Amino acid sequence: MPGPADAVQAQLAKLRTKYSLALPEKIAAIEAAVAPLFAGPWEESVCSTAYRQVHSLAGSSGTYGFPEISSVARAAEATLKQCLDARRLLPKSEVDVLMAKLREMAADAASRSSP
């Protein structure tokens, strides 16, 4: 007979599925926040916004059971932190590689959760 723990696990599974389906949108929002960094002169507020978004992804993806996404997001977070600390951009290729990995991983997670 299912007990309260089973109900909690079922609810957690629903939340994880909902989160995984939202991952591609979360990554797209991060990419939109990162893009202006390379479109003009360096701006602290733009970099700070991108940093906060990727920081949030790193934490939430780990919480929801996506440690690989969290790991790549942590690397992107560290890269953006270096940008903030140095008050300048690092090579675009570093950010592009991390964003591509996140995009691929998010699409994979979402496709595995699709009905």
Secondary structure, DSSP 8 states (H G I E B T S, - for coil): ---HHHHHHHHHHHHHHHHHHHHHHHHHHHHHHHGGGGTSS--HHHHHHHHHHHHHHHHHHHHTT-HHHHHHHHHHHHHHHHHHHHTS---HHHHHHHHHHHHHHHHHHHHHH--
